[in-house]
Amino acid sequence: MSIAIDPVCGMEVETTIAQNTFEYEGTVYYFCGKGCRLEFEEDPQHYLDPGYEPSM
Ligand SMILES: [Zn+2]
């Protein structure tokens, strides 16, 4: 079992069962749901900025 952090909301996502993934610049990101994935796809840089604080 492997856990990734949803970069949008900060939730832990189990990568083996994750259905919402998105590859950006060679890295695969995992999301708790479709909503977070779509938000990330719209503006990846916003969520990857070190100053961004994940929140629900
Ligand atoms: Zn999420």
N, CA, C, O and the ligand as a Tripos MOL2 file, in Angstrom:
@<TRIPOS>MOLECULE
protein
  225   223    57     0     0
PROTEIN
NO_CHARGES

@<TRIPOS>ATOM
      1 N           0.8490   -1.1940    0.0000 N.3       1 MET1
      2 CA          0.0000    0.0000    0.0000 C.3       1 MET1
      3 C           0.8830    1.2430    0.0000 C.2       1 MET1
      4 O           1.8660    1.3300    0.7350 O.2       1 MET1
      5 N           0.5140    2.1780   -0.8250 N.am      2 SER2
      6 CA          1.2900    3.4050   -0.9320 C.3       2 SER2
      7 C           0.3500    4.6000   -0.8480 C.2       2 SER2
      8 O          -0.7330    4.6120   -1.4330 O.2       2 SER2
      9 N           0.7930    5.5900   -0.1110 N.am      3 ILE3
     10 CA         -0.0510    6.7630    0.1110 C.3       3 ILE3
     11 C           0.5640    7.9950   -0.5450 C.2       3 ILE3
     12 O           1.7610    8.2520   -0.4190 O.2       3 ILE3
     13 N          -0.2660    8.7400   -1.2370 N.am      4 ALA4
     14 CA          0.1700   10.0110   -1.8030 C.3       4 ALA4
     15 C          -0.7210   11.1070   -1.2150 C.2       4 ALA4
     16 O          -1.8320   10.8430   -0.7550 O.2       4 ALA4
     17 N          -0.2160   12.3260   -1.2400 N.am      5 ILE5
     18 CA         -1.0040   13.4460   -0.7250 C.3       5 ILE5
     19 C          -1.6480   14.1950   -1.8910 C.2       5 ILE5
     20 O          -0.9750   14.6170   -2.8310 O.2       5 ILE5
     21 N          -2.9320   14.3440   -1.8060 N.am      6 ASP6
     22 CA         -3.6700   15.1440   -2.7800 C.3       6 ASP6
     23 C          -3.1700   16.5880   -2.6660 C.2       6 ASP6
     24 O          -3.3480   17.2210   -1.6250 O.2       6 ASP6
     25 N          -2.5400   17.1150   -3.7360 N.am      7 PRO7
     26 CA         -1.9420   18.4550   -3.6280 C.3       7 PRO7
     27 C          -2.9760   19.5770   -3.5140 C.2       7 PRO7
     28 O          -2.6310   20.6990   -3.1440 O.2       7 PRO7
     29 N          -4.2130   19.2890   -3.8230 N.am      8 VAL8
     30 CA         -5.2410   20.3290   -3.7710 C.3       8 VAL8
     31 C          -5.8190   20.4740   -2.3640 C.2       8 VAL8
     32 O          -5.8900   21.5810   -1.8310 O.2       8 VAL8
     33 N          -6.2320   19.3550   -1.7650 N.am      9 CYS9
     34 CA         -6.9120   19.4360   -0.4700 C.3       9 CYS9
     35 C          -6.0900   18.8780    0.6820 C.2       9 CYS9
     36 O          -6.4620   19.0570    1.8420 O.2       9 CYS9
     37 N          -4.9610   18.1930    0.3850 N.am     10 GLY10
     38 CA         -4.1080   17.6850    1.4490 C.3      10 GLY10
     39 C          -4.5040   16.3190    1.9750 C.2      10 GLY10
     40 O          -3.8650   15.8060    2.8930 O.2      10 GLY10
     41 N          -5.5430   15.7170    1.4140 N.am     11 MET11
     42 CA         -5.9860   14.3950    1.8600 C.3      11 MET11
     43 C          -4.9950   13.3030    1.4370 C.2      11 MET11
     44 O          -4.2970   13.4320    0.4310 O.2      11 MET11
     45 N          -4.9530   12.2350    2.2240 N.am     12 GLU12
     46 CA         -4.1320   11.0920    1.8440 C.3      12 GLU12
     47 C          -4.9120   10.2300    0.8620 C.2      12 GLU12
     48 O          -6.0900    9.9340    1.0620 O.2      12 GLU12
     49 N          -4.2220    9.8340   -0.2080 N.am     13 VAL13
     50 CA         -4.8640    9.0280   -1.2520 C.3      13 VAL13
     51 C          -4.0820    7.7330   -1.4240 C.2      13 VAL13
     52 O          -2.8610    7.7500   -1.5850 O.2      13 VAL13
     53 N          -4.7870    6.6240   -1.3900 N.am     14 GLU14
     54 CA         -4.1400    5.3340   -1.6070 C.3      14 GLU14
     55 C          -3.9070    5.1690   -3.1010 C.2      14 GLU14
     56 O          -4.8530    5.0790   -3.8840 O.2      14 GLU14
     57 N          -2.6260    5.1320   -3.4890 N.am     15 THR15
     58 CA         -2.3140    5.1670   -4.9210 C.3      15 THR15
     59 C          -2.7740    3.9230   -5.6740 C.2      15 THR15
     60 O          -3.0750    3.9950   -6.8650 O.2      15 THR15
     61 N          -2.8310    2.7780   -4.9840 N.am     16 THR16
     62 CA         -3.1920    1.5460   -5.6810 C.3      16 THR16
     63 C          -4.6430    1.5310   -6.1330 C.2      16 THR16
     64 O          -4.9930    0.8170   -7.0730 O.2      16 THR16
     65 N          -5.4920    2.3130   -5.4720 N.am     17 ILE17
     66 CA         -6.9040    2.3190   -5.8570 C.3      17 ILE17
     67 C          -7.3560    3.6720   -6.3890 C.2      17 ILE17
     68 O          -8.5260    3.8590   -6.7210 O.2      17 ILE17
     69 N          -6.4160    4.6180   -6.4690 N.am     18 ALA18
     70 CA         -6.7770    5.9680   -6.9210 C.3      18 ALA18
     71 C          -7.2930    5.9360   -8.3580 C.2      18 ALA18
     72 O          -6.6730    5.3380   -9.2380 O.2      18 ALA18
     73 N          -8.4070    6.5700   -8.5780 N.am     19 GLN19
     74 CA         -8.9760    6.6270   -9.9280 C.3      19 GLN19
     75 C          -8.7530    7.9890  -10.5620 C.2      19 GLN19
     76 O          -8.9530    8.1750  -11.7620 O.2      19 GLN19
     77 N          -8.3360    8.9370   -9.7340 N.am     20 ASN20
     78 CA         -8.1180   10.2770  -10.2590 C.3      20 ASN20
     79 C          -6.6370   10.6250  -10.1720 C.2      20 ASN20
     80 O          -6.1230   11.0000   -9.1180 O.2      20 ASN20
     81 N          -5.9740   10.4900  -11.3100 N.am     21 THR21
     82 CA         -4.5570   10.8120  -11.3760 C.3      21 THR21
     83 C          -4.3260   11.7730  -12.5310 C.2      21 THR21
     84 O          -5.1180   11.8610  -13.4690 O.2      21 THR21
     85 N          -3.2180   12.4870  -12.4310 N.am     22 PHE22
     86 CA         -2.8950   13.4380  -13.4840 C.3      22 PHE22
     87 C          -1.3850   13.5730  -13.5480 C.2      22 PHE22
     88 O          -0.7340   13.8160  -12.5320 O.2      22 PHE22
     89 N          -0.8250   13.4160  -14.7450 N.am     23 GLU23
     90 CA          0.6170   13.5350  -14.8880 C.3      23 GLU23
     91 C           0.9650   14.9370  -15.3390 C.2      23 GLU23
     92 O           0.4170   15.4580  -16.3110 O.2      23 GLU23
     93 N           1.8940   15.5340  -14.6070 N.am     24 TYR24
     94 CA          2.3130   16.8900  -14.9330 C.3      24 TYR24
     95 C           3.8230   16.9810  -14.8300 C.2      24 TYR24
     96 O           4.3930   16.7190  -13.7710 O.2      24 TYR24
     97 N           4.4680   17.3480  -15.9190 N.am     25 GLU25
     98 CA          5.9210   17.4770  -15.9800 C.3      25 GLU25
     99 C           6.6320   16.2350  -15.4370 C.2      25 GLU25
    100 O           7.6050   16.3400  -14.6900 O.2      25 GLU25
    101 N           6.1350   15.0700  -15.8210 N.am     26 GLY26
    102 CA          6.8050   13.8190  -15.4810 C.3      26 GLY26
    103 C           6.4700   13.2480  -14.1140 C.2      26 GLY26
    104 O           6.9620   12.1790  -13.7540 O.2      26 GLY26
    105 N           5.6460   13.9390  -13.3530 N.am     27 THR27
    106 CA          5.2490   13.4510  -12.0360 C.3      27 THR27
    107 C           3.7600   13.1350  -12.0410 C.2      27 THR27
    108 O           2.9510   13.8980  -12.5670 O.2      27 THR27
    109 N           3.4090   11.9910  -11.4420 N.am     28 VAL28
    110 CA          1.9980   11.6350  -11.3560 C.3      28 VAL28
    111 C           1.4450   12.1050  -10.0140 C.2      28 VAL28
    112 O           2.0130   11.8130   -8.9620 O.2      28 VAL28
    113 N           0.3520   12.8240  -10.0610 N.am     29 TYR29
    114 CA         -0.3100   13.3080   -8.8500 C.3      29 TYR29
    115 C          -1.6070   12.5420   -8.6510 C.2      29 TYR29
    116 O          -2.2750   12.1450   -9.6060 O.2      29 TYR29
    117 N          -1.9390   12.3480   -7.3920 N.am     30 TYR30
    118 CA         -3.1310   11.5740   -7.0500 C.3      30 TYR30
    119 C          -4.1220   12.4630   -6.3300 C.2      30 TYR30
    120 O          -3.7510   13.3270   -5.5360 O.2      30 TYR30
    121 N          -5.4010   12.2320   -6.6270 N.am     31 PHE31
    122 CA         -6.4510   13.0840   -6.0600 C.3      31 PHE31
    123 C          -7.5420   12.2550   -5.4050 C.2      31 PHE31
    124 O          -7.8020   11.1140   -5.7870 O.2      31 PHE31
    125 N          -8.1760   12.8620   -4.4050 N.am     32 CYS32
    126 CA         -9.2270   12.1650   -3.6690 C.3      32 CYS32
    127 C         -10.4650   12.0060   -4.5380 C.2      32 CYS32
    128 O         -11.2630   11.0930   -4.3270 O.2      32 CYS32
    129 N         -10.6230   12.8790   -5.5000 N.am     33 GLY33
    130 CA        -11.8140   12.8140   -6.3300 C.3      33 GLY33
    131 C         -11.6510   13.6370   -7.5930 C.2      33 GLY33
    132 O         -10.6450   14.3140   -7.8030 O.2      33 GLY33
    133 N         -12.6790   13.5520   -8.4240 N.am     34 LYS34
    134 CA        -12.6320   14.2260   -9.7090 C.3      34 LYS34
    135 C         -12.5240   15.7440   -9.5620 C.2      34 LYS34
    136 O         -11.8440   16.4110  -10.3420 O.2      34 LYS34
    137 N         -13.2040   16.2710   -8.5520 N.am     35 GLY35
    138 CA        -13.2150   17.7240   -8.3550 C.3      35 GLY35
    139 C         -11.8170   18.2850   -8.1700 C.2      35 GLY35
    140 O         -11.4430   19.2810   -8.7900 O.2      35 GLY35
    141 N         -11.0350   17.6170   -7.2880 N.am     36 CYS36
    142 CA         -9.6730   18.0860   -7.0470 C.3      36 CYS36
    143 C          -8.8160   17.9440   -8.2950 C.2      36 CYS36
    144 O          -7.9960   18.8110   -8.5970 O.2      36 CYS36
    145 N          -9.0120   16.8450   -9.0200 N.am     37 ARG37
    146 CA         -8.2040   16.6420  -10.2250 C.3      37 ARG37
    147 C          -8.4840   17.7380  -11.2510 C.2      37 ARG37
    148 O          -7.5580   18.2680  -11.8660 O.2      37 ARG37
    149 N          -9.7380   18.0720  -11.4330 N.am     38 LEU38
    150 CA        -10.0850   19.1000  -12.4070 C.3      38 LEU38
    151 C          -9.5220   20.4590  -12.0010 C.2      38 LEU38
    152 O          -9.0640   21.2280  -12.8470 O.2      38 LEU38
    153 N          -9.5590   20.7480  -10.7050 N.am     39 GLU39
    154 CA         -9.0010   22.0200  -10.2390 C.3      39 GLU39
    155 C          -7.5070   22.0740  -10.5050 C.2      39 GLU39
    156 O          -6.9720   23.0980  -10.9320 O.2      39 GLU39
    157 N          -6.8370   20.9450  -10.2420 N.am     40 PHE40
    158 CA         -5.4000   20.8860  -10.4550 C.3      40 PHE40
    159 C          -5.0670   21.0460  -11.9330 C.2      40 PHE40
    160 O          -4.1350   21.7650  -12.2930 O.2      40 PHE40
    161 N          -5.8290   20.3760  -12.7810 N.am     41 GLU41
    162 CA         -5.5780   20.4360  -14.2210 C.3      41 GLU41
    163 C          -5.6940   21.8570  -14.7550 C.2      41 GLU41
    164 O          -4.9860   22.2410  -15.6860 O.2      41 GLU41
    165 N          -6.5810   22.6220  -14.1650 N.am     42 GLU42
    166 CA         -6.7900   23.9860  -14.6260 C.3      42 GLU42
    167 C          -5.5940   24.8810  -14.3300 C.2      42 GLU42
    168 O          -5.2710   25.7710  -15.1170 O.2      42 GLU42
    169 N          -4.9380   24.6460  -13.2020 N.am     43 ASP43
    170 CA         -3.8390   25.5250  -12.8040 C.3      43 ASP43
    171 C          -2.8410   24.7870  -11.9060 C.2      43 ASP43
    172 O          -2.7660   25.0540  -10.7060 O.2      43 ASP43
    173 N          -2.0680   23.8510  -12.4960 N.am     44 PRO44
    174 CA         -1.1330   23.0490  -11.6840 C.3      44 PRO44
    175 C          -0.1450   23.8950  -10.8880 C.2      44 PRO44
    176 O           0.1490   23.5900   -9.7330 O.2      44 PRO44
    177 N           0.3610   24.9480  -11.5010 N.am     45 GLN45
    178 CA          1.3740   25.7670  -10.8240 C.3      45 GLN45
    179 C           0.8570   26.3650   -9.5190 C.2      45 GLN45
    180 O           1.6040   26.5080   -8.5520 O.2      45 GLN45
    181 N          -0.3970   26.7030   -9.5050 N.am     46 HIS46
    182 CA         -0.9900   27.2850   -8.3010 C.3      46 HIS46
    183 C          -0.8880   26.3120   -7.1320 C.2      46 HIS46
    184 O          -0.5630   26.7100   -6.0130 O.2      46 HIS46
    185 N          -1.1670   25.0340   -7.3940 N.am     47 TYR47
    186 CA         -1.1870   24.0460   -6.3130 C.3      47 TYR47
    187 C           0.2000   23.5080   -5.9770 C.2      47 TYR47
    188 O           0.4080   22.9590   -4.8950 O.2      47 TYR47
    189 N           1.1560   23.6640   -6.9050 N.am     48 LEU48
    190 CA          2.5110   23.1860   -6.6390 C.3      48 LEU48
    191 C           3.3840   24.2750   -6.0310 C.2      48 LEU48
    192 O           4.5160   24.0100   -5.6250 O.2      48 LEU48
    193 N           2.8780   25.4700   -5.9680 N.am     49 ASP49
    194 CA          3.6100   26.5700   -5.3500 C.3      49 ASP49
    195 C           3.8510   26.2570   -3.8760 C.2      49 ASP49
    196 O           2.9120   25.9090   -3.1600 O.2      49 ASP49
    197 N           5.1100   26.3770   -3.4060 N.am     50 PRO50
    198 CA          5.4050   26.0750   -1.9900 C.3      50 PRO50
    199 C           4.5780   26.9170   -1.0310 C.2      50 PRO50
    200 O           4.3970   26.5360    0.1260 O.2      50 PRO50
    201 N           4.0840   28.0320   -1.4860 N.am     51 GLY51
    202 CA          3.3000   28.9010   -0.6150 C.3      51 GLY51
    203 C           1.8450   28.4830   -0.5240 C.2      51 GLY51
    204 O           1.0840   29.0380    0.2680 O.2      51 GLY51
    205 N           1.4520   27.4940   -1.3430 N.am     52 TYR52
    206 CA          0.0610   27.0580   -1.3050 C.3      52 TYR52
    207 C          -0.1860   26.1150   -0.1390 C.2      52 TYR52
    208 O           0.5560   25.1540    0.0600 O.2      52 TYR52
    209 N          -1.2260   26.3920    0.6260 N.am     53 GLU53
    210 CA         -1.5900   25.5380    1.7590 C.3      53 GLU53
    211 C          -2.7980   24.7000    1.3710 C.2      53 GLU53
    212 O          -3.8810   25.2470    1.1600 O.2      53 GLU53
    213 N          -2.6340   23.3640    1.2720 N.am     54 PRO54
    214 CA         -3.7750   22.5150    0.9140 C.3      54 PRO54
    215 C          -4.8970   22.6610    1.9380 C.2      54 PRO54
    216 O          -4.6530   22.6710    3.1440 O.2      54 PRO54
    217 N          -6.1060   22.7720    1.4490 N.am     55 SER55
    218 CA         -7.2380   22.8480    2.3630 C.3      55 SER55
    219 C          -8.4740   22.2770    1.6820 C.2      55 SER55
    220 O          -8.5790   22.2720    0.4560 O.2      55 SER55
    221 N          -9.3820   21.8090    2.4750 N.am     56 MET56
    222 CA        -10.6150   21.2050    1.9610 C.3      56 MET56
    223 C         -11.5180   22.2750    1.3520 C.2      56 MET56
    224 O         -12.6050   21.9620    0.8650 O.2      56 MET56
    225 ZN         -8.8570   16.2960   -2.7620 Zn       57 ZN57
@<TRIPOS>BOND
     1     1     2 1
     2     2     3 1
     3     3     4 2
     4     3     5 am
     5     5     6 1
     6     6     7 1
     7     7     8 2
     8     7     9 am
     9     9    10 1
    10    10    11 1
    11    11    12 2
    12    11    13 am
    13    13    14 1
    14    14    15 1
    15    15    16 2
    16    15    17 am
    17    17    18 1
    18    18    19 1
    19    19    20 2
    20    19    21 am
    21    21    22 1
    22    22    23 1
    23    23    24 2
    24    23    25 am
    25    25    26 1
    26    26    27 1
    27    27    28 2
    28    27    29 am
    29    29    30 1
    30    30    31 1
    31    31    32 2
    32    31    33 am
    33    33    34 1
    34    34    35 1
    35    35    36 2
    36    35    37 am
    37    37    38 1
    38    38    39 1
    39    39    40 2
    40    39    41 am
    41    41    42 1
    42    42    43 1
    43    43    44 2
    44    43    45 am
    45    45    46 1
    46    46    47 1
    47    47    48 2
    48    47    49 am
    49    49    50 1
    50    50    51 1
    51    51    52 2
    52    51    53 am
    53    53    54 1
    54    54    55 1
    55    55    56 2
    56    55    57 am
    57    57    58 1
    58    58    59 1
    59    59    60 2
    60    59    61 am
    61    61    62 1
    62    62    63 1
    63    63    64 2
    64    63    65 am
    65    65    66 1
    66    66    67 1
    67    67    68 2
    68    67    69 am
    69    69    70 1
    70    70    71 1
    71    71    72 2
    72    71    73 am
    73    73    74 1
    74    74    75 1
    75    75    76 2
    76    75    77 am
    77    77    78 1
    78    78    79 1
    79    79    80 2
    80    79    81 am
    81    81    82 1
    82    82    83 1
    83    83    84 2
    84    83    85 am
    85    85    86 1
    86    86    87 1
    87    87    88 2
    88    87    89 am
    89    89    90 1
    90    90    91 1
    91    91    92 2
    92    91    93 am
    93    93    94 1
    94    94    95 1
    95    95    96 2
    96    95    97 am
    97    97    98 1
    98    98    99 1
    99    99   100 2
   100    99   101 am
   101   101   102 1
   102   102   103 1
   103   103   104 2
   104   103   105 am
   105   105   106 1
   106   106   107 1
   107   107   108 2
   108   107   109 am
   109   109   110 1
   110   110   111 1
   111   111   112 2
   112   111   113 am
   113   113   114 1
   114   114   115 1
   115   115   116 2
   116   115   117 am
   117   117   118 1
   118   118   119 1
   119   119   120 2
   120   119   121 am
   121   121   122 1
   122   122   123 1
   123   123   124 2
   124   123   125 am
   125   125   126 1
   126   126   127 1
   127   127   128 2
   128   127   129 am
   129   129   130 1
   130   130   131 1
   131   131   132 2
   132   131   133 am
   133   133   134 1
   134   134   135 1
   135   135   136 2
   136   135   137 am
   137   137   138 1
   138   138   139 1
   139   139   140 2
   140   139   141 am
   141   141   142 1
   142   142   143 1
   143   143   144 2
   144   143   145 am
   145   145   146 1
   146   146   147 1
   147   147   148 2
   148   147   149 am
   149   149   150 1
   150   150   151 1
   151   151   152 2
   152   151   153 am
   153   153   154 1
   154   154   155 1
   155   155   156 2
   156   155   157 am
   157   157   158 1
   158   158   159 1
   159   159   160 2
   160   159   161 am
   161   161   162 1
   162   162   163 1
   163   163   164 2
   164   163   165 am
   165   165   166 1
   166   166   167 1
   167   167   168 2
   168   167   169 am
   169   169   170 1
   170   170   171 1
   171   171   172 2
   172   171   173 am
   173   173   174 1
   174   174   175 1
   175   175   176 2
   176   175   177 am
   177   177   178 1
   178   178   179 1
   179   179   180 2
   180   179   181 am
   181   181   182 1
   182   182   183 1
   183   183   184 2
   184   183   185 am
   185   185   186 1
   186   186   187 1
   187   187   188 2
   188   187   189 am
   189   189   190 1
   190   190   191 1
   191   191   192 2
   192   191   193 am
   193   193   194 1
   194   194   195 1
   195   195   196 2
   196   195   197 am
   197   197   198 1
   198   198   199 1
   199   199   200 2
   200   199   201 am
   201   201   202 1
   202   202   203 1
   203   203   204 2
   204   203   205 am
   205   205   206 1
   206   206   207 1
   207   207   208 2
   208   207   209 am
   209   209   210 1
   210   210   211 1
   211   211   212 2
   212   211   213 am
   213   213   214 1
   214   214   215 1
   215   215   216 2
   216   215   217 am
   217   217   218 1
   218   218   219 1
   219   219   220 2
   220   219   221 am
   221   221   222 1
   222   222   223 1
   223   223   224 2
@<TRIPOS>SUBSTRUCTURE
     1 MET1         2 RESIDUE 1 A MET
     2 SER2         6 RESIDUE 1 A SER
     3 ILE3        10 RESIDUE 1 A ILE
     4 ALA4        14 RESIDUE 1 A ALA
     5 ILE5        18 RESIDUE 1 A ILE
     6 ASP6        22 RESIDUE 1 A ASP
     7 PRO7        26 RESIDUE 1 A PRO
     8 VAL8        30 RESIDUE 1 A VAL
     9 CYS9        34 RESIDUE 1 A CYS
    10 GLY10       38 RESIDUE 1 A GLY
    11 MET11       42 RESIDUE 1 A MET
    12 GLU12       46 RESIDUE 1 A GLU
    13 VAL13       50 RESIDUE 1 A VAL
    14 GLU14       54 RESIDUE 1 A GLU
    15 THR15       58 RESIDUE 1 A THR
    16 THR16       62 RESIDUE 1 A THR
    17 ILE17       66 RESIDUE 1 A ILE
    18 ALA18       70 RESIDUE 1 A ALA
    19 GLN19       74 RESIDUE 1 A GLN
    20 ASN20       78 RESIDUE 1 A ASN
    21 THR21       82 RESIDUE 1 A THR
    22 PHE22       86 RESIDUE 1 A PHE
    23 GLU23       90 RESIDUE 1 A GLU
    24 TYR24       94 RESIDUE 1 A TYR
    25 GLU25       98 RESIDUE 1 A GLU
    26 GLY26      102 RESIDUE 1 A GLY
    27 THR27      106 RESIDUE 1 A THR
    28 VAL28      110 RESIDUE 1 A VAL
    29 TYR29      114 RESIDUE 1 A TYR
    30 TYR30      118 RESIDUE 1 A TYR
    31 PHE31      122 RESIDUE 1 A PHE
    32 CYS32      126 RESIDUE 1 A CYS
    33 GLY33      130 RESIDUE 1 A GLY
    34 LYS34      134 RESIDUE 1 A LYS
    35 GLY35      138 RESIDUE 1 A GLY
    36 CYS36      142 RESIDUE 1 A CYS
    37 ARG37      146 RESIDUE 1 A ARG
    38 LEU38      150 RESIDUE 1 A LEU
    39 GLU39      154 RESIDUE 1 A GLU
    40 PHE40      158 RESIDUE 1 A PHE
    41 GLU41      162 RESIDUE 1 A GLU
    42 GLU42      166 RESIDUE 1 A GLU
    43 ASP43      170 RESIDUE 1 A ASP
    44 PRO44      174 RESIDUE 1 A PRO
    45 GLN45      178 RESIDUE 1 A GLN
    46 HIS46      182 RESIDUE 1 A HIS
    47 TYR47      186 RESIDUE 1 A TYR
    48 LEU48      190 RESIDUE 1 A LEU
    49 ASP49      194 RESIDUE 1 A ASP
    50 PRO50      198 RESIDUE 1 A PRO
    51 GLY51      202 RESIDUE 1 A GLY
    52 TYR52      206 RESIDUE 1 A TYR
    53 GLU53      210 RESIDUE 1 A GLU
    54 PRO54      214 RESIDUE 1 A PRO
    55 SER55      218 RESIDUE 1 A SER
    56 MET56      222 RESIDUE 1 A MET
    57 ZN57       225 GROUP 0 **** ****
